[in-house]
Amino acid sequence: MENVTGTNTPASTGERRLVVLVVTGNYLPGYKSGGPLRAIAGLTEALGDEFDFKIITSDRDLGDKKPYEGIRTEQWMQVGKADVLYVDGRNPFTVIRHILKTPHDVLYLKSFFCRPWSMWPVWMRAIGILRTRNIVVAPIGQFAPGALALKRIRKRVYITIAKRLWVYKKALWHATSVYEAEDVKREFGTDVQTVTARSLASRSEAALREQAGLRMIVASELHPVGAATSLERHSRSKSVGKLRLVYLARVARNKNLIGALNFLKGLQGNVTFDIYGPLEDKQYWSECQRVIAELPKNIQARYRGSVPHEDVSSILADYHVFFLPSMGESFSYSILEALLAGCPILISDKTPWRDLESVGVGWDLPLDSPEQFRGALQRCIDMRPEEYVEYSARAQEYGWLHSQNPEIVSQNRRLFQPERA
């Protein structure tokens, strides 16, 4: 990676590009925090020639005690089309110091409930220490009812105080779906300004691994632009009475792994349920293990560890159905990756991915209806090979169409076009 000492040179005209300062707890080469860092990678790839992206982020992956190998902390480094500053996020004053000393036109906060990476910068702006005129806040699904139910009192207190003191006054809210926009307005009022822009998929993250000086552990490339008929078809053997399920997400309460395990009880047939992802909440994982021990003999649930992004696609291609009945998602890259791998999805109705059954690529069901989940699972178990092949093909084409939608780029561009001072 190259050291950078200033803003990237504009691609044309000579007009100064707007500087977007992204503050986020995790970024490449990390992978354990999942979707949010992927969304930023896709954003900078798509719009990095129009805006000058600077990213302040942690020098280590989620839950890691040691920094990434090959990085230079507190020195700007070029990563793709963005300039990245890796700092020790355990010291919030370090984060704040660098925010204050980095000139920018737009401040983009990729979280809501995170002290050093979101809450502190917002309060600094509210009391006048940080003189940022344009601020964009992406709550990344944290306002979904299921997500707010976790640590409910603490979250409700903070939201109430922030509203009464107008801490988020004139903030622009980035919602990844109309459902998330509704969540924001439910919490902060119908008059708040929101922009609905789905997350962008990155097609060139693998190229970042080629840059010297940093071992990039990133996602495999998504399908290149081309005709839908050119999509690679993953071959999976599917037998009636058998099903291979996969969970790929952080092991945390809002991802609802326990719910997934409980939905498996009472199924007829042989089911393998493999669990991939970092153990973010060790106590919650202990609770999950107790449920696993209670599963009947025809259901086999196994923990398979964390997965580097470069292995995600090949792993998903080995399973019949992606299973993630989470309590709330702003986008969920793992869902898109599952579709691109030709893996139909079974999820809750708490994500932007809706009406899946109507297009024949999966199911999005209410969490308070376990029988609907069991019904969908049993249908998958009983599904004939030829029917499954059709499901898999439709899932891959559906994911491909979403990953290539040019309208999503236009939606994201609107986030960073504030009125110039």
RAQUI-V194663 format. One record per residue. N is the residue number from 1. RES is the residue in one small letter. NEAR is the number of other C-alpha atoms within 8 Angstrom. Layout:
# RAQUI-V194663
n res near
N RES NEAR
N RES NEAR
This chain:
# RAQUI-V194663
n res near
1 m 9
2 e 7
3 n 8
4 v 9
5 t 5
6 g 4
7 t 7
8 n 5
9 t 4
10 p 11
11 a 7
12 s 5
13 t 5
14 g 6
15 e 6
16 r 5
17 r 8
18 l 9
19 v 12
20 v 14
21 l 14
22 v 12
23 v 13
24 t 14
25 g 9
26 n 12
27 y 14
28 l 10
29 p 10
30 g 13
31 y 13
32 k 10
33 s 11
34 g 12
35 g 10
36 p 9
37 l 12
38 r 12
39 a 13
40 i 9
41 a 13
42 g 13
43 l 14
44 t 12
45 e 11
46 a 10
47 l 10
48 g 12
49 d 9
50 e 8
51 f 10
52 d 13
53 f 13
54 k 12
55 i 12
56 i 15
57 t 14
58 s 13
59 d 12
60 r 12
61 d 15
62 l 8
63 g 5
64 d 7
65 k 5
66 k 5
67 p 8
68 y 9
69 e 6
70 g 7
71 i 9
72 r 7
73 t 9
74 e 7
75 q 8
76 w 11
77 m 12
78 q 12
79 v 10
80 g 7
81 k 10
82 a 12
83 d 13
84 v 12
85 l 13
86 y 14
87 v 12
88 d 11
89 g 12
90 r 4
91 n 7
92 p 9
93 f 7
94 t 10
95 v 14
96 i 11
97 r 8
98 h 9
99 i 9
100 l 8
101 k 6
102 t 7
103 p 6
104 h 10
105 d 11
106 v 15
107 l 13
108 y 12
109 l 14
110 k 15
111 s 13
112 f 12
113 f 9
114 c 8
115 r 8
116 p 12
117 w 14
118 s 15
119 m 11
120 w 10
121 p 12
122 v 10
123 w 9
124 m 10
125 r 11
126 a 11
127 i 7
128 g 7
129 i 7
130 l 10
131 r 6
132 t 10
133 r 6
134 n 10
135 i 12
136 v 13
137 v 13
138 a 12
139 p 14
140 i 13
141 g 11
142 q 13
143 f 11
144 a 13
145 p 9
146 g 9
147 a 12
148 l 11
149 a 7
150 l 8
151 k 7
152 r 8
153 i 6
154 r 7
155 k 10
156 r 8
157 v 8
158 y 8
159 i 9
160 t 8
161 i 8
162 a 10
163 k 10
164 r 7
165 l 6
166 w 8
167 v 10
168 y 9
169 k 5
170 k 7
171 a 11
172 l 13
173 w 13
174 h 14
175 a 17
176 t 14
177 s 12
178 v 9
179 y 7
180 e 14
181 a 14
182 e 8
183 d 11
184 v 12
185 k 11
186 r 8
187 e 8
188 f 8
189 g 8
190 t 6
191 d 5
192 v 11
193 q 8
194 t 9
195 v 12
196 t 11
197 a 11
198 r 11
199 s 11
200 l 11
201 a 11
202 s 14
203 r 10
204 s 8
205 e 12
206 a 12
207 a 7
208 l 10
209 r 12
210 e 6
211 q 8
212 a 7
213 g 7
214 l 10
215 r 8
216 m 9
217 i 12
218 v 14
219 a 11
220 s 11
221 e 9
222 l 9
223 h 8
224 p 5
225 v 5
226 g 5
227 a 6
228 a 7
229 t 4
230 s 6
231 l 9
232 e 4
233 r 6
234 h 7
235 s 5
236 r 8
237 s 5
238 k 10
239 s 9
240 v 9
241 g 10
242 k 11
243 l 14
244 r 11
245 l 13
246 v 14
247 y 11
248 l 10
249 a 10
250 r 13
251 v 13
252 a 12
253 r 9
254 n 10
255 k 13
256 n 12
257 l 13
258 i 9
259 g 8
260 a 11
261 l 11
262 n 8
263 f 10
264 l 11
265 k 9
266 g 5
267 l 8
268 q 8
269 g 9
270 n 10
271 v 12
272 t 11
273 f 12
274 d 12
275 i 12
276 y 14
277 g 13
278 p 10
279 l 9
280 e 8
281 d 9
282 k 7
283 q 6
284 y 10
285 w 11
286 s 8
287 e 9
288 c 11
289 q 8
290 r 8
291 v 11
292 i 9
293 a 6
294 e 6
295 l 10
296 p 6
297 k 5
298 n 8
299 i 12
300 q 9
301 a 9
302 r 8
303 y 7
304 r 8
305 g 8
306 s 8
307 v 8
308 p 10
309 h 10
310 e 10
311 d 10
312 v 12
313 s 12
314 s 8
315 i 8
316 l 13
317 a 14
318 d 7
319 y 12
320 h 13
321 v 12
322 f 16
323 f 11
324 l 14
325 p 13
326 s 12
327 m 14
328 g 14
329 e 13
330 s 14
331 f 14
332 s 10
333 y 10
334 s 10
335 i 9
336 l 10
337 e 12
338 a 15
339 l 16
340 l 16
341 a 12
342 g 15
343 c 16
344 p 14
345 i 14
346 l 14
347 i 11
348 s 14
349 d 11
350 k 10
351 t 11
352 p 13
353 w 8
354 r 7
355 d 8
356 l 11
357 e 9
358 s 5
359 v 6
360 g 9
361 v 13
362 g 11
363 w 12
364 d 13
365 l 11
366 p 8
367 l 9
368 d 4
369 s 8
370 p 8
371 e 7
372 q 8
373 f 10
374 r 12
375 g 8
376 a 10
377 l 10
378 q 10
379 r 8
380 c 8
381 i 14
382 d 9
383 m 11
384 r 9
385 p 10
386 e 6
387 e 8
388 y 10
389 v 8
390 e 8
391 y 12
392 s 12
393 a 10
394 r 11
395 a 16
396 q 14
397 e 13
398 y 11
399 g 12
400 w 12
401 l 8
402 h 7
403 s 10
404 q 7
405 n 8
406 p 6
407 e 6
408 i 11
409 v 11
410 s 8
411 q 12
412 n 12
413 r 9
414 r 8
415 l 11
416 f 8
417 q 6
418 p 7
419 e 4
420 r 3
421 a 2
